[in-house]
């Protein structure tokens, strides 16, 4: 079992007694799963100390369970994390091992793992469909083409009329155009727009599961840093959006039959400097560039950005290039100026359920991240002030987890809740189960 050592090393969390993940009797008729991208547990655990006004998040805490941090996946990034939530599996199993595919020549024009067909294991959506339950997802990662009844998928940022036209095609037929009428002033797929779409879907479709991804706190923390005043202001705005959904549920008369799962995908760390491994690999002859510094060929390249970095060979049988890259990177790790904190072997990566194609990975030291420059100095200043994508065992990387509502009572303390438990918990609340999931119903302390 992947990451079993991490499950028992995870921080203690608050969970509630209840049925196992294979339960057949639903305890909720409606589950609302909200992911606040990048929300750290410290923000709700220490809201007063930070001067944060988040009454809706705290109300969910008081009525149910709040975790001081569940264990995430490696890397602690948005797309691997959200896919682990809805599959109950680590990245090496479900297949979404980073935000972006390996694309050294940018043939996908900056594309991410947008498409549900990239997921190799059963999903929460499929499990609920098998139980004859309706699902809805608003901007949930890796959902283009997903088996979701009412779908507004996450794709590239919506900036132009062409982007809007594309979203109309990718969404459930007619749904995106209909949701545009709910909020004609906010930018489509902004957090405010997504919230209004959620309200309309709850009102008109009444799905058993509604999954919502809110991303603007993540954007603020990248720009301003974790726990910056601007980041806290963004979380307060998000809390008000959550408040709108709570108010609607109360007014609809469905509060007693609604369960809430409020999560995040990862935490955040401040970053001031970047080490650029590709510069070193180019200098070692493992990457070739033209006179303008553009990539023309590669034998070894990197995956993931800013946080931990993973290295793959174009030809996995090219042992000479793998050995040379390993030697180069290990030598650079000796110099503290390069900010390399730890080098992972393939065996360690396998135990962590991470990129199965990587022959080596690295963690940076505090305040460092990894960049992707091909030329120039090895170390530069970071343009962003906050980062994630690191090892999930770092306390600041732990995702948030709050469980409240139908089927949930005040909680007792147990160990070991992980991000893979989110989907199985949602399924169990509705009387279903995700086939083969490693995660479990977080209300039950027994695996």
C-alpha positions in Angstrom: 0.0 0.0 0.0 1.4 3.4 -1.0 2.1 5.9 1.7 1.0 3.7 4.6 3.9 5.0 6.6 2.6 8.5 6.1 -0.9 7.6 7.2 0.3 6.7 10.6 2.8 9.6 10.7 0.2 12.1 10.0 -0.8 14.7 12.5 -3.7 14.0 14.8 -7.1 15.2 13.5 -10.6 15.5 14.8 -13.0 12.9 13.3 -16.4 11.6 14.2 -17.5 8.0 14.8 -19.7 6.6 12.0 -20.1 3.8 9.5 -17.3 2.4 7.3 -16.4 3.6 3.8 -18.5 0.7 2.4 -21.7 1.8 4.1 -24.9 1.2 2.1 -27.2 3.4 4.1 -26.8 7.2 3.3 -26.7 9.6 6.3 -27.0 12.7 4.0 -29.1 13.5 1.0 -26.8 16.2 -0.2 -23.0 16.6 0.2 -21.4 19.9 -0.6 -17.6 19.5 -1.1 -15.7 22.9 -1.2 -12.0 23.1 -1.9 -10.4 26.4 -1.0 -7.2 26.2 -2.9 -4.2 26.8 -0.7 -6.0 27.4 2.6 -3.7 26.4 5.5 -5.1 24.9 8.7 -3.4 27.7 10.6 -5.8 30.2 9.1 -8.9 28.7 10.8 -7.0 27.2 13.8 -5.5 30.6 14.6 -8.0 32.9 13.0 -8.1 35.3 16.0 -4.3 35.5 16.2 -4.2 36.4 12.5 -7.1 38.9 12.8 -9.1 36.9 10.3 -12.9 37.3 10.1 -14.1 34.0 8.7 -17.4 33.3 10.5 -18.8 30.8 8.1 -15.7 28.6 8.1 -15.6 28.7 11.9 -19.3 27.9 12.1 -18.7 24.7 10.2 -15.8 24.0 12.6 -18.0 24.4 15.7 -20.7 22.2 14.5 -18.5 19.3 13.3 -14.8 18.4 12.9 -11.8 20.5 12.2 -8.3 19.1 11.4 -5.1 20.9 12.3 -3.8 19.4 9.0 -4.3 16.2 7.1 -1.6 14.5 5.1 -1.4 15.5 1.5 0.3 13.9 -1.5 3.7 14.3 -3.2 4.0 16.8 -4.7 1.6 19.0 -2.7 0.1 20.6 -5.8 -3.4 21.3 -7.0 -4.1 18.7 -9.7 -2.5 15.7 -8.0 -4.2 16.6 -4.7 -7.7 17.1 -6.1 -7.4 13.9 -8.1 -6.4 12.0 -4.9 -9.5 13.5 -3.2 -11.9 12.1 -5.8 -10.2 8.8 -6.3 -8.9 7.9 -2.8 -5.6 7.1 -4.4 -2.0 8.6 -4.4 -0.7 10.1 -7.7 1.4 7.1 -8.7 -1.9 5.1 -8.8 -4.4 7.6 -10.3 -1.9 8.9 -12.8 -2.1 12.7 -12.3 1.4 13.0 -10.9 1.8 16.8 -11.3 -0.2 19.8 -12.5 1.3 19.6 -16.0 2.4 16.8 -18.3 6.0 16.4 -19.3 6.2 18.9 -22.2 9.8 20.3 -22.7 9.0 21.8 -26.1 5.7 23.4 -24.9 3.8 21.6 -27.6 0.7 21.8 -25.4 1.1 25.6 -25.0 1.2 25.5 -21.3 -1.6 22.9 -21.0 -2.3 21.1 -17.7 -3.8 17.8 -16.8 -7.3 19.1 -17.6 -8.8 15.9 -18.9 -10.6 13.3 -16.9 -9.4 10.5 -19.3 -6.0 10.9 -17.7 -7.3 9.4 -14.4 -6.5 5.7 -14.3 -8.8 4.7 -11.3 -12.5 4.9 -10.4 -13.7 8.3 -9.3 -16.2 9.7 -6.8 -18.4 10.8 -9.8 -18.5 7.3 -11.2 -19.2 5.7 -7.8 -22.2 8.0 -7.2 -23.4 7.4 -10.8 -23.3 3.6 -10.0 -25.5 4.4 -7.0 -27.9 6.3 -9.2 -27.1 9.6 -7.7 -26.6 12.9 -9.5 -23.4 14.9 -9.3 -22.3 18.5 -10.1 -18.8 20.0 -10.3 -17.8 23.6 -10.7 -14.2 24.2 -11.6 -13.0 21.0 -10.1 -9.6 20.1 -11.6 -9.2 17.3 -14.1 -12.9 17.2 -15.0 -13.0 18.0 -18.8 -15.0 15.1 -20.1 -15.7 13.7 -16.6 -18.8 11.5 -15.8 -20.5 14.4 -14.0 -24.2 15.3 -14.6 -23.9 19.1 -14.2 -20.3 20.1 -15.2 -18.5 23.4 -15.4 -15.0 22.1 -15.7 -11.7 23.8 -14.8 -9.8 24.7 -18.0 -7.5 27.5 -18.9 -8.2 31.0 -17.4 -11.3 32.5 -19.0 -10.1 35.9 -20.4 -11.5 36.2 -23.9 -14.7 35.6 -25.9 -13.0 32.6 -27.4 -12.4 31.2 -23.9 -16.1 31.7 -23.1 -17.1 29.9 -26.3 -14.8 27.0 -25.4 -16.2 26.7 -21.9 -19.7 26.5 -23.4 -18.6 23.5 -25.4 -16.7 21.8 -22.5 -19.5 22.2 -20.0 -22.7 20.2 -19.8 -24.7 21.4 -22.9 -26.4 24.7 -22.2 -25.2 25.0 -18.6 -22.4 27.5 -19.0 -24.6 29.9 -21.0 -27.3 29.5 -18.4 -24.9 30.3 -15.5 -23.7 33.4 -17.3 -27.2 34.8 -16.7 -26.8 34.2 -13.0 -23.9 36.7 -12.7 -23.3 38.8 -15.8 -20.9 41.2 -14.1 -18.2 39.0 -12.6 -15.5 37.5 -14.8 -16.7 34.0 -15.8 -15.2 31.3 -13.6 -14.0 33.8 -11.0 -14.7 32.7 -7.4 -17.8 35.0 -7.2 -19.1 33.7 -10.6 -18.5 30.1 -9.5 -20.4 30.6 -6.3 -23.5 32.1 -8.1 -23.3 29.1 -10.4 -23.4 26.7 -7.4 -26.4 28.5 -6.0 -28.3 28.1 -9.3 -27.3 24.4 -9.7 -28.4 23.6 -6.1 -31.7 25.4 -6.7 -32.5 24.0 -10.2 -30.8 20.6 -10.3 -30.6 19.4 -6.7 -27.5 17.1 -7.1 -26.6 14.6 -4.4 -23.0 15.8 -4.6 -21.8 19.3 -5.5 -18.0 19.9 -5.7 -16.7 23.4 -5.9 -13.1 24.6 -6.4 -12.3 28.2 -5.3 -8.8 29.3 -6.5 -8.3 32.9 -5.7 -6.7 32.5 -2.3 -4.0 30.4 -4.0 -3.4 33.2 -6.5 -3.1 35.7 -3.7 -0.7 33.7 -1.7 1.6 33.1 -4.8 1.6 36.9 -5.4 1.8 38.2 -1.8 2.9 35.3 0.3 1.2 33.1 2.9 -0.5 35.0 5.7 0.0 38.3 4.0 -2.7 40.9 4.6 -3.9 40.6 1.0 -4.1 36.8 1.3 -6.2 37.1 4.4 -8.5 39.6 2.7 -9.0 37.1 -0.1 -9.9 34.3 2.4 -12.4 36.6 4.1 -14.0 37.2 0.7 -14.1 33.5 0.1 -15.7 33.0 3.5 -18.5 35.3 2.4 -19.0 33.2 -0.7 -19.3 30.1 1.5 -21.7 32.1 3.6 -24.0 32.6 0.6 -24.1 28.8 0.0 -24.8 28.2 3.7 -27.6 30.7 3.7 -29.2 29.2 0.6 -29.1 25.7 2.1 -30.7 27.0 5.3 -33.4 28.8 3.3 -34.1 25.8 1.1 -35.0 23.7 4.2 -32.3 21.2 3.4 -29.8 22.0 6.2 -30.5 18.9 8.2 -29.9 16.6 5.2 -26.8 18.4 4.0 -23.2 17.3 4.9 -20.3 19.7 4.3 -16.7 18.9 3.5 -14.5 21.9 3.4 -10.9 21.1 2.3 -7.8 22.5 0.7 -5.3 20.8 -1.6 -2.1 22.0 0.0 -0.6 24.6 2.3 1.9 27.3 1.5 5.5 28.3 2.2 7.2 31.7 1.6 9.8 31.6 -1.2 12.5 34.2 -2.0 15.0 32.4 -4.2 14.9 29.8 -7.0 17.5 27.2 -8.0 17.4 26.3 -11.7 18.4 22.7 -12.3 18.0 22.8 -16.1 20.9 25.3 -16.3 23.1 22.7 -14.6 21.8 19.9 -16.9 22.4 22.0 -20.0 26.0 22.8 -18.8 26.5 19.0 -18.4 25.4 18.3 -22.0 22.1 16.7 -21.0 20.0 19.5 -22.5 20.8 21.3 -25.8 19.7 24.9 -26.6 20.2 27.1 -29.7 22.0 30.4 -29.7 18.8 32.1 -28.4 18.6 29.8 -25.4 15.7 27.8 -26.8 15.5 24.1 -26.2 16.4 21.9 -29.2 17.0 18.5 -27.5 17.0 16.8 -24.1 18.0 13.6 -22.4 16.9 14.5 -18.9 14.2 17.1 -17.9 12.3 18.2 -14.8 8.7 18.0 -13.8 6.9 20.2 -11.3 7.7 23.8 -10.5 8.8 25.9 -7.5 8.4 23.2 -4.8 10.0 19.8 -5.0 11.3 18.9 -8.4 11.3 15.5 -10.2 13.7 14.3 -13.0 12.8 12.0 -15.8 14.9 10.6 -18.7 13.6 10.8 -22.3 14.7 7.2 -22.6 14.3 5.3 -19.3 17.0 2.9 -20.5 19.5 5.7 -21.0 21.5 4.8 -17.9 24.5 6.9 -18.8 22.4 10.1 -18.8 20.6 9.1 -15.6 23.9 8.5 -13.8 25.4 11.7 -15.1 22.4 13.8 -14.1 22.4 12.1 -10.7 26.1 12.9 -10.2 25.7 16.5 -11.3 22.8 17.2 -9.0 24.3 15.5 -6.0 27.4 17.6 -6.3 25.4 20.7 -6.5 23.4 19.7 -3.4 26.6 19.9 -1.3 26.9 23.7 -1.8 24.4 25.4 0.6 24.2 28.3 -1.8 22.1 26.2 -4.2 19.4 25.6 -1.6 19.0 21.9 -2.2 17.7 20.2 1.0 17.1 16.5 0.2 17.5 14.2 -2.8 15.1 11.3 -3.2 15.8 7.9 -4.6 13.3 6.0 -6.8 12.6 3.8 -3.8 11.7 6.7 -1.6 9.4 8.1 -4.3 7.7 4.8 -4.7 7.0 4.7 -0.9 5.5 8.2 -1.2 3.3 7.3 -4.1 4.9 10.0 -6.3 6.0 10.2 -9.9 6.8 6.6 -10.9 8.9 7.7 -13.9 11.3 9.9 -11.9 14.8 8.5 -11.3 15.5 11.3 -8.7 13.7 14.2 -7.0 14.8 17.1 -4.8 13.4 19.2 -2.0 14.7 22.8 -1.5 15.7 24.3 1.9 13.6 26.9 3.6 12.8 30.0 1.5 14.0 28.3 -1.7 12.1 26.8 -4.6 13.0 25.4 -8.0 12.8 27.3 -11.3 12.8 26.3 -14.9 15.3 28.7 -16.6 17.4 27.0 -19.2 20.1 29.7 -19.3 21.5 32.3 -16.9 22.6 31.9 -13.2 21.9 28.8 -11.2 20.1 30.9 -8.5 17.8 33.8 -9.0 15.3 35.9 -7.0 11.8 34.5 -7.0 9.1 36.6 -8.7 6.4 35.1 -6.5 6.4 35.2 -2.7 4.6 32.0 -1.9 4.9 28.4 -3.2 3.7 24.9 -2.7 4.4 21.6 -4.4 6.8 20.4 -1.7 6.9 17.2 0.3 3.5 16.8 2.1 5.2 15.8 5.4 6.3 19.5 5.8 3.7 20.8 8.4 3.1 24.0 6.4 2.0 21.8 3.4 -0.8 20.0 5.3 -4.2 20.6 3.7 -7.2 21.7 5.5 -10.2 19.5 6.4 -13.5 20.4 8.0 -16.4 18.0 8.2 -19.9 19.2 9.3 -23.6 18.7 8.9 -25.7 15.6 8.3 -24.1 12.4 9.6 -21.5 14.3 11.5 -21.3 15.0 15.2 -18.8 16.6 17.5 -15.5 14.8 17.2 -12.9 12.8 19.1 -9.2 12.8 18.3 -7.7 10.0 16.2 -4.7 9.8 13.9 -4.1 9.4 10.2 -6.6 11.3 8.1 -5.2 11.9 4.6 -6.2 13.7 1.5 -7.2 10.3 -0.1 -10.0 10.1 2.6 -12.0 13.0 1.2 -13.7 11.2 -1.7 -14.4 8.0 0.3 -15.9 10.1 3.1 -18.2 12.0 0.6 -19.2 8.7 -0.9 -20.0 7.0 2.4 -22.1 9.9 3.6 -24.3 9.2 0.5 -24.3 5.5 1.0 -21.8 4.7 -1.7 -18.1 3.6 -2.0 -15.3 4.3 -4.5 -14.1 0.9 -5.8 -10.6 0.0 -4.6 -9.9 3.3 -2.9 -7.0 3.4 -0.5 -8.7 6.2 1.4 -11.4 5.6 4.0 -14.4 7.2 5.5 -12.8 9.8 7.8 -15.6 9.4 10.4 -14.4 5.9 11.1 -10.9 5.7 12.8 -10.5 2.2 11.6 -9.1 1.7 8.1 
